Amino acid sequence: MNKQIRRLAAAMLVCYLVLFVQLNLLQVVKRDELAAKPNNTRAVLREFDKPRGSIITTDGLIIADSIPSAPGDKYKYQRRYTAGDLFANLTGYYTFAYGATKLEKKYNDVLTGSTSEQQLRAITNILSSTDNTGSVKLTIRADLQLVAKNALGEREGSVVMMDPRTGAVLAMWSWPSFDPNEVVIHDDVKAGDVITLFNALPGKPTLNNAYQERYMPGSAFKIVTTGIALENHALDLTSTFDDERQWLPPQTNNPIENYQGELCGGDLATVFARSCNTPFARTGALMGADVMVAGTQKWGIGEKIPFDLPGGAESHFGSVEDFKDATPRLAIDSFGQGDDLIVPMQMAMFASTVANGGVMMQPYVVDETLDHSGATLDTTTPKAWKTPISPDTAAILNQLMVGVVQRGTAKCCLQLDNGVQAAAKTGTAQLNALGEQQRSHAWITAFAPAEAPQYAVAVVLKGVNDEISDGTGGRLAGPIAKTMLDYALAHPLAGS
């Protein structure tokens, strides 16, 4: 009898060991593989049928949350975006059939309470049904976001405002946008039709064009070229340029002209304020490809921006090889035309760098993440990304950008309320070839107050119609920048 009991015990032990190994194999070794199978929806459904945390602006507006679904719904919870399209390109959307985008994707673990920290904090409630979701608090101000939306109106383009001292993004709006509530409906077929429609629309409304697209910058790029030239002693405040309407670089019969063929010249402050093209074309060509390319790289051009939203675009200038035996191309790119492409957020970062004494901060939109009780999980610490220019160069650029507002291309439209002095650079990027219908983007990037900067802003209006293409950066983008800066200065956030 004892022998039989021992055999039975041994057999049961073997069965237990086999079961133990198999469970660990499935739950640990093959967990990711099984979860990735397209026909395995149990994990997704289990997550989708649980509560999900909120996304909140820095001034306390809940812009994404989950509410109980209507009776008879196949899912227990309905994701809701309380401000419609206003924050769509920041929050993204969260769906069962089509996944998640933007903040909903990047911070999914926090919102579902799945981070290791949240799991550890909830261990005492492991046998209860306590809600373990977390929330994401943004640096974005709801009031500034609405001001940006109203100021841009139904014109294709983007507005970005940030704190140059920290890199915190305070507003980031692009038009066209979309209403994510139309995507998160619990009818997968209709939701798919809506997504297909949005993706087919011109203007790419489901992209956040402020950081996921890039555009020719025009003369706003002269901030970068001037910064490189000052750092390499190719320019200083005593530099002067002859009056001329055009300049013929070597290796070409096609001259470079000033805007509308204007006669332009003078000292550095004058040509920067008037935004003459030929002085900066000459300067870029004189410095050469090695210096210009290395200089743009110091400004972060051509490199992925360290941003806490996924899928960002990279700005573009070109490589040394691109400019080999191509001096005219280098000259053209040096004043913001040709193959130059800049992400609107990075244009705001250019102004911020000047405002911040030469230090370019990493941009971010998430201030902190919180557990369900409101205790902090993680807080973003401001970090420097690049230092492309010295404090002395930044001071000179500040002075030059003040000149743009006082007597240059932004004099018309960037005189701030209460006599606050702004600093700016405008840009009108000509997109059409000679003889084609004129098309141009309108740009401005600015900061204020010039003597102690608190806010930096960049605005781009896309040249998709005659209204934009017939204007200039100062006259079209300038009033939007003024609206943003005036409002921000008059309405500081409590405690900031």
C-alpha positions as CSV (number, residue, x, y, z in Angstrom):
1,M,0.0,0.0,0.0
2,N,2.8,2.5,0.9
3,K,4.5,1.7,-2.4
4,Q,1.4,2.5,-4.3
5,I,0.9,5.7,-2.4
6,R,4.5,6.7,-3.1
7,R,4.0,6.0,-6.9
8,L,0.7,8.0,-6.9
9,A,2.4,10.9,-5.1
10,A,5.3,10.8,-7.5
11,A,3.0,10.8,-10.5
12,M,1.0,13.8,-9.1
13,L,4.3,15.6,-8.4
14,V,5.3,15.1,-12.0
15,C,1.9,16.3,-13.3
16,Y,2.2,19.4,-11.0
17,L,5.7,20.1,-12.4
18,V,4.6,19.8,-16.0
19,L,1.6,22.1,-15.3
20,F,3.9,24.6,-13.5
21,V,6.4,24.7,-16.4
22,Q,3.6,25.0,-19.0
23,L,1.9,27.9,-17.1
24,N,5.2,29.7,-16.7
25,L,6.0,29.1,-20.4
26,L,2.6,30.6,-21.4
27,Q,2.6,33.5,-18.9
28,V,6.2,34.5,-19.1
29,V,8.2,33.1,-22.0
30,K,5.4,33.2,-24.6
31,R,3.4,36.0,-23.2
32,D,4.4,38.7,-25.7
33,E,4.2,36.2,-28.6
34,L,0.6,35.2,-27.7
35,A,-0.5,38.7,-27.0
36,A,0.7,39.8,-30.4
37,K,-1.4,37.2,-32.3
38,P,-4.0,39.1,-34.3
39,N,-6.8,36.7,-33.3
40,N,-6.1,37.0,-29.6
41,T,-8.4,39.9,-28.5
42,R,-9.0,38.7,-24.9
43,A,-6.2,40.8,-23.4
44,V,-7.3,43.9,-25.4
45,L,-11.0,43.3,-24.5
46,R,-10.1,42.8,-20.9
47,E,-8.2,46.1,-20.8
48,F,-10.9,47.9,-22.9
49,D,-13.7,46.9,-20.5
50,K,-11.9,48.4,-17.5
51,P,-11.9,52.0,-16.3
52,R,-9.3,54.3,-18.0
53,G,-7.8,57.4,-16.4
54,S,-8.1,61.0,-17.4
55,I,-6.0,63.4,-19.4
56,I,-6.0,66.9,-17.8
57,T,-4.6,70.3,-18.8
58,T,-2.4,72.2,-16.5
59,D,-5.3,74.6,-15.7
60,G,-7.5,71.7,-14.6
61,L,-9.7,70.9,-17.7
62,I,-10.4,67.2,-18.1
63,I,-10.0,66.7,-21.9
64,A,-10.3,62.9,-22.0
65,D,-12.0,60.5,-19.6
66,S,-14.1,57.3,-19.5
67,I,-17.8,57.1,-18.5
68,P,-20.1,54.1,-18.2
69,S,-21.6,53.1,-21.5
70,A,-25.3,53.2,-22.2
71,P,-27.4,50.2,-21.2
72,G,-27.1,47.4,-23.8
73,D,-23.7,48.6,-25.1
74,K,-21.3,45.8,-25.9
75,Y,-18.5,47.5,-23.9
76,K,-18.7,48.7,-20.3
77,Y,-17.0,52.1,-20.8
78,Q,-17.1,54.8,-23.4
79,R,-14.0,57.0,-23.9
80,R,-15.0,60.7,-24.1
81,Y,-13.2,63.8,-25.3
82,T,-14.9,66.7,-23.7
83,A,-13.5,69.5,-25.8
84,G,-14.1,67.9,-29.2
85,D,-11.4,68.8,-31.7
86,L,-9.5,71.2,-29.5
87,F,-7.0,68.7,-28.1
88,A,-7.4,65.9,-30.6
89,N,-3.9,66.1,-32.0
90,L,-2.5,65.8,-28.5
91,T,-4.7,63.2,-26.9
92,G,-5.2,61.1,-30.0
93,Y,-7.9,58.4,-29.6
94,Y,-8.3,55.1,-27.9
95,T,-10.3,52.4,-29.7
96,F,-10.8,48.6,-29.5
97,A,-10.5,47.8,-33.2
98,Y,-8.1,50.5,-34.4
99,G,-5.7,50.9,-31.4
100,A,-4.6,54.2,-29.8
101,T,-2.6,57.2,-30.9
102,K,-0.7,60.2,-29.4
103,L,-1.0,60.5,-25.6
104,E,-3.5,57.7,-25.4
105,K,-0.9,55.4,-26.9
106,K,2.2,56.7,-25.2
107,Y,0.7,56.8,-21.7
108,N,-1.5,53.7,-22.0
109,D,0.1,51.9,-19.0
110,V,-0.5,54.9,-16.7
111,L,-4.1,55.4,-17.8
112,T,-4.9,51.7,-17.3
113,G,-3.0,51.5,-14.0
114,S,-0.5,49.0,-15.5
115,T,2.8,50.5,-14.6
116,S,4.9,48.6,-12.1
117,E,4.6,51.5,-9.6
118,Q,0.8,51.5,-9.8
119,Q,0.7,47.7,-9.4
120,L,3.0,47.9,-6.4
121,R,0.9,50.7,-4.8
122,A,-2.3,48.6,-5.4
123,I,-0.9,45.4,-3.9
124,T,-2.8,45.9,-0.6
125,N,-6.0,46.1,-2.6
126,I,-5.3,43.0,-4.7
127,L,-8.4,41.2,-3.7
128,S,-10.7,44.2,-4.1
129,S,-12.2,45.9,-7.1
130,T,-10.5,49.2,-6.4
131,D,-10.0,51.5,-9.5
132,N,-6.3,51.5,-10.2
133,T,-6.2,53.9,-13.1
134,G,-3.9,56.9,-13.4
135,S,-4.1,60.3,-15.0
136,V,-1.8,62.4,-17.2
137,K,-1.5,66.1,-16.4
138,L,-0.3,68.3,-19.3
139,T,1.7,71.5,-19.6
140,I,-0.9,72.6,-22.1
141,R,-3.2,75.5,-21.0
142,A,-6.8,75.1,-22.1
143,D,-7.2,78.9,-22.4
144,L,-4.1,79.3,-24.6
145,Q,-5.2,76.4,-26.7
146,L,-8.5,78.0,-27.4
147,V,-6.9,81.4,-28.1
148,A,-4.6,79.7,-30.7
149,K,-7.6,78.0,-32.3
150,N,-9.6,81.2,-32.6
151,A,-6.6,83.2,-33.8
152,L,-5.7,80.8,-36.6
153,G,-9.3,80.2,-37.6
154,E,-10.0,78.0,-40.6
155,R,-6.6,78.6,-42.2
156,E,-4.3,75.6,-42.7
157,G,-1.4,76.0,-40.3
158,S,0.0,75.6,-36.8
159,V,0.5,77.6,-33.7
160,V,3.0,76.5,-31.0
161,M,3.6,78.4,-27.7
162,M,6.2,77.3,-25.1
163,D,8.1,78.5,-22.1
164,P,11.6,79.1,-23.4
165,R,13.1,78.6,-19.9
166,T,11.8,75.0,-19.5
167,G,10.7,73.7,-22.9
168,A,7.1,73.2,-21.6
169,V,4.6,73.4,-24.4
170,L,1.8,75.7,-23.4
171,A,-0.3,75.5,-26.6
172,M,-0.1,73.4,-29.7
173,W,-2.9,73.8,-32.2
174,S,-3.2,72.9,-35.9
175,W,-6.0,73.3,-38.4
176,P,-7.6,71.2,-39.8
177,S,-8.3,69.0,-36.7
178,F,-10.8,66.3,-36.0
179,D,-13.2,65.2,-33.3
180,P,-12.0,62.0,-31.7
181,N,-15.5,61.3,-30.3
182,E,-16.4,60.3,-33.9
183,V,-13.7,57.6,-33.9
184,V,-14.3,56.0,-30.5
185,I,-17.9,55.0,-31.1
186,H,-18.6,51.4,-30.3
187,D,-19.4,50.5,-33.9
188,D,-16.2,49.3,-35.4
189,V,-17.4,49.5,-39.0
190,K,-18.6,53.1,-38.6
191,A,-15.4,54.0,-36.7
192,G,-13.3,52.5,-39.5
193,D,-15.2,54.6,-42.1
194,V,-14.6,57.8,-40.1
195,I,-10.9,57.1,-39.8
196,T,-10.6,56.3,-43.5
197,L,-12.4,59.6,-44.2
198,F,-10.2,61.6,-41.9
199,N,-7.0,60.1,-43.4
200,A,-8.2,61.0,-46.9
201,L,-8.9,64.6,-46.2
202,P,-6.4,67.3,-47.4
203,G,-4.5,69.0,-44.6
204,K,-4.0,65.7,-42.8
205,P,-6.3,66.4,-39.8
206,T,-5.3,63.3,-37.8
207,L,-1.7,64.3,-37.8
208,N,-0.4,66.9,-35.4
209,N,1.1,69.1,-38.0
210,A,2.8,71.3,-35.4
211,Y,5.3,68.5,-34.8
212,Q,4.6,65.8,-37.3
213,E,5.0,67.9,-40.5
214,R,7.7,70.2,-41.8
215,Y,7.6,73.2,-44.1
216,M,10.0,75.5,-46.0
217,P,10.8,78.2,-43.5
218,G,11.7,81.2,-45.7
219,S,13.5,84.0,-43.9
220,A,12.6,82.8,-40.4
221,F,15.6,80.5,-41.0
222,K,17.9,83.5,-41.0
223,I,18.0,83.2,-37.2
224,V,19.9,80.0,-37.6
225,T,22.3,81.2,-40.4
226,T,23.0,84.4,-38.4
227,G,23.7,82.4,-35.3
228,I,26.1,80.2,-37.2
229,A,27.9,83.2,-38.7
230,L,28.2,85.0,-35.4
231,E,29.6,81.8,-33.7
232,N,32.1,81.4,-36.5
233,H,33.1,85.1,-36.7
234,A,31.8,85.4,-40.2
235,L,29.5,88.2,-39.1
236,D,29.3,90.8,-36.3
237,L,27.3,93.9,-35.7
238,T,29.8,96.0,-37.7
239,S,29.4,93.8,-40.9
240,T,27.9,95.7,-43.8
241,F,26.5,94.8,-47.2
242,D,26.3,96.8,-50.4
243,D,22.8,97.8,-51.7
244,E,21.8,95.4,-54.4
245,R,18.6,93.9,-55.8
246,Q,20.2,90.5,-56.7
247,W,23.4,88.5,-56.4
248,L,24.8,86.0,-58.9
249,P,26.5,83.1,-57.1
250,P,29.3,81.2,-58.9
251,Q,28.3,78.1,-60.9
252,T,25.0,79.5,-62.2
253,N,23.4,82.1,-64.5
254,N,20.3,82.4,-62.2
255,P,20.7,85.3,-59.7
256,I,19.3,85.3,-56.2
257,E,16.9,88.2,-55.6
258,N,15.7,90.0,-52.6
259,Y,12.0,89.8,-51.9
260,Q,10.1,91.3,-54.8
261,G,13.4,92.5,-56.2
262,E,13.9,95.2,-53.5
263,L,17.1,97.2,-53.3
264,C,18.5,96.1,-50.0
265,G,21.7,96.5,-48.0
266,G,23.3,98.1,-45.0
267,D,24.7,96.8,-41.7
268,L,23.7,93.5,-40.1
269,A,21.0,95.0,-38.0
270,T,19.4,96.6,-41.1
271,V,19.5,93.6,-43.4
272,F,18.2,91.3,-40.7
273,A,15.3,93.7,-39.8
274,R,14.4,94.2,-43.5
275,S,15.0,90.4,-44.2
276,C,17.2,91.0,-47.2
277,N,18.0,87.7,-49.0
278,T,21.3,88.4,-50.7
279,P,23.4,89.1,-47.5
280,F,22.5,85.8,-46.0
281,A,23.0,83.9,-49.3
282,R,26.4,85.4,-49.5
283,T,27.2,84.6,-45.9
284,G,26.2,81.0,-46.2
285,A,28.2,80.5,-49.4
286,L,31.2,82.3,-47.8
287,M,31.2,80.0,-44.8
288,G,30.9,76.9,-46.9
289,A,29.0,73.6,-46.6
290,D,31.2,72.2,-43.8
291,V,30.5,75.1,-41.5
292,M,26.8,75.6,-42.4
293,V,25.9,71.9,-42.1
294,A,27.8,71.5,-38.8
295,G,26.1,74.7,-37.6
296,T,22.6,73.5,-38.4
297,Q,23.3,70.2,-36.7
298,K,24.1,72.2,-33.5
299,W,20.6,73.6,-33.7
300,G,19.2,70.1,-33.8
301,I,18.2,70.2,-37.5
302,G,18.3,66.7,-39.1
303,E,17.9,65.0,-35.7
304,K,14.9,63.5,-34.0
305,I,13.5,66.0,-31.4
306,P,13.3,64.4,-27.9
307,F,9.6,65.0,-27.5
308,D,7.2,63.0,-25.3
309,L,4.7,62.5,-28.1
310,P,5.3,59.7,-30.7
311,G,5.9,60.0,-34.4
312,G,7.6,63.4,-34.7
313,A,9.1,64.7,-37.9
314,E,12.7,65.9,-38.3
315,S,13.7,69.2,-39.8
316,H,16.0,69.2,-42.8
317,F,18.9,71.2,-44.2
318,G,21.2,68.8,-46.0
319,S,24.5,67.1,-45.8
320,V,27.9,68.3,-46.9
321,E,27.7,65.9,-49.8
322,D,24.5,67.6,-50.9
323,F,26.3,70.9,-51.4
324,K,29.4,69.5,-53.1
325,D,30.1,71.6,-56.2
326,A,26.7,73.3,-55.5
327,T,27.4,76.7,-54.1
328,P,24.1,78.2,-55.5
329,R,22.1,75.6,-53.7
330,L,24.0,76.3,-50.4
331,A,23.4,80.0,-50.9
332,I,19.7,79.5,-51.4
333,D,19.3,77.1,-48.5
334,S,21.2,79.6,-46.2
335,F,18.3,82.1,-46.4
336,G,15.5,79.5,-45.9
337,Q,14.6,78.5,-49.4
338,G,15.5,75.5,-51.5
339,D,15.4,72.2,-49.6
340,D,15.1,73.7,-46.1
341,L,12.2,72.1,-44.1
342,I,11.5,73.0,-40.5
343,V,9.0,71.5,-38.0
344,P,6.8,74.3,-36.6
345,M,7.6,73.2,-33.0
346,Q,11.3,73.5,-33.7
347,M,10.8,77.0,-35.1
348,A,9.4,77.9,-31.7
349,M,12.5,76.2,-30.2
350,F,14.8,78.5,-32.3
351,A,13.2,81.6,-30.8
352,S,13.3,79.9,-27.4
353,T,17.0,79.3,-27.7
354,V,17.7,83.0,-28.3
355,A,15.3,83.9,-25.5
356,N,17.1,81.4,-23.1
357,G,20.6,82.7,-23.6
358,G,21.6,80.1,-26.2
359,V,20.3,77.0,-24.5
360,M,17.7,74.9,-26.4
361,M,15.5,73.0,-23.9
362,Q,13.8,69.7,-24.7
363,P,10.1,70.3,-25.4
364,Y,7.5,68.4,-23.5
365,V,3.7,68.3,-23.0
366,V,3.3,66.0,-20.0
367,D,4.0,67.7,-16.7
368,E,3.3,64.7,-14.5
369,T,1.5,61.4,-14.2
370,L,-0.6,60.6,-11.1
371,D,-2.0,57.5,-9.5
372,H,-5.7,57.1,-8.8
373,S,-5.4,58.9,-5.4
374,G,-3.7,61.9,-7.0
375,A,-0.2,61.0,-5.8
376,T,2.6,61.7,-8.2
377,L,4.0,58.8,-10.2
378,D,6.5,60.8,-12.3
379,T,7.3,64.4,-13.0
380,T,9.0,65.8,-16.0
381,T,12.3,67.6,-15.2
382,P,13.3,70.3,-17.7
383,K,16.4,69.3,-19.6
384,A,18.7,71.1,-22.0
385,W,18.9,69.5,-25.4
386,K,21.4,71.7,-27.4
387,T,23.5,74.7,-26.8
388,P,24.0,76.0,-30.4
389,I,25.1,79.5,-29.5
390,S,26.9,81.3,-26.7
391,P,25.1,83.8,-24.4
392,D,26.9,86.6,-26.3
393,T,25.5,85.4,-29.6
394,A,22.1,85.0,-28.1
395,A,22.2,88.6,-26.8
396,I,23.1,89.8,-30.3
397,L,20.3,87.8,-31.9
398,N,17.9,89.1,-29.3
399,Q,18.9,92.6,-30.3
400,L,18.5,91.9,-34.0
401,M,15.0,90.3,-33.5
402,V,13.9,93.4,-31.5
403,G,14.9,95.4,-34.5
404,V,12.6,93.3,-36.7
405,V,9.7,94.5,-34.5
406,Q,10.8,98.1,-34.0
407,R,11.7,98.9,-37.6
408,G,11.5,95.8,-39.8
409,T,9.1,93.2,-41.2
410,A,7.1,92.7,-38.0
411,K,6.7,96.5,-37.2
412,C,3.3,96.3,-38.8
413,C,1.8,93.7,-36.6
414,L,3.7,92.8,-33.4
415,Q,3.4,95.9,-31.2
416,L,2.3,94.3,-28.0
417,D,-0.1,95.8,-25.5
418,N,1.1,98.0,-22.6
419,G,4.3,98.7,-24.5
420,V,5.8,95.3,-23.9
421,Q,8.7,94.8,-26.3
422,A,8.7,91.6,-28.5
423,A,11.5,90.1,-30.5
424,A,10.8,88.3,-33.7
425,K,11.8,87.0,-37.1
426,T,9.3,86.7,-40.0
427,G,9.5,84.4,-43.1
428,T,7.7,84.2,-46.4
429,A,8.7,80.9,-48.0
430,Q,8.3,81.0,-51.8
431,L,7.1,77.5,-52.9
432,N,6.6,78.1,-56.6
433,A,9.2,77.9,-59.4
434,L,9.8,80.9,-61.6
435,G,6.8,81.4,-63.9
436,E,4.4,79.3,-61.8
437,Q,1.5,80.6,-59.7
438,Q,2.8,82.1,-56.5
439,R,2.5,80.0,-53.5
440,S,4.2,80.8,-50.2
441,H,4.0,79.8,-46.5
442,A,3.8,82.7,-44.0
443,W,5.9,82.4,-40.8
444,I,6.7,84.2,-37.7
445,T,8.6,83.2,-34.5
446,A,8.8,85.5,-31.6
447,F,9.2,85.9,-27.8
448,A,8.4,88.4,-25.1
449,P,9.2,90.3,-23.1
450,A,12.5,90.7,-25.0
451,E,14.4,91.7,-21.9
452,A,13.2,88.9,-19.7
453,P,11.4,86.3,-22.0
454,Q,8.5,84.3,-20.6
455,Y,6.8,83.0,-23.8
456,A,8.0,82.0,-27.2
457,V,5.6,81.3,-30.1
458,A,5.8,80.1,-33.7
459,V,3.1,80.4,-36.3
460,V,3.0,79.0,-39.8
461,L,0.2,79.5,-42.4
462,K,0.4,77.1,-45.3
463,G,0.4,78.5,-48.7
464,V,-2.5,76.6,-50.1
465,N,-4.5,79.5,-51.5
466,D,-4.1,83.0,-52.8
467,E,-5.0,84.7,-49.5
468,I,-1.9,83.3,-47.8
469,S,0.4,83.3,-50.8
470,D,-0.3,87.0,-51.5
471,G,0.7,88.0,-48.0
472,T,3.8,88.0,-45.9
473,G,4.8,86.3,-42.6
474,G,4.6,89.6,-40.8
475,R,1.2,90.7,-42.0
476,L,-0.5,87.2,-41.8
477,A,1.3,85.3,-39.0
478,G,2.2,88.4,-37.0
479,P,-1.3,89.2,-35.7
480,I,-1.7,85.6,-34.5
481,A,1.6,85.8,-32.6
482,K,0.6,89.1,-31.1
483,T,-2.8,87.7,-30.0
484,M,-1.0,84.8,-28.3
485,L,1.7,86.9,-26.6
486,D,-0.8,89.6,-25.5
487,Y,-3.1,87.0,-23.9
488,A,-0.4,85.0,-22.2
489,L,1.2,88.1,-20.7
490,A,-2.1,89.4,-19.5
491,H,-3.2,86.1,-18.1
492,P,-0.4,84.4,-16.3
493,L,-1.3,81.0,-14.8
494,A,-1.7,81.1,-11.1
495,G,1.4,79.8,-9.3
496,S,3.6,80.0,-12.4
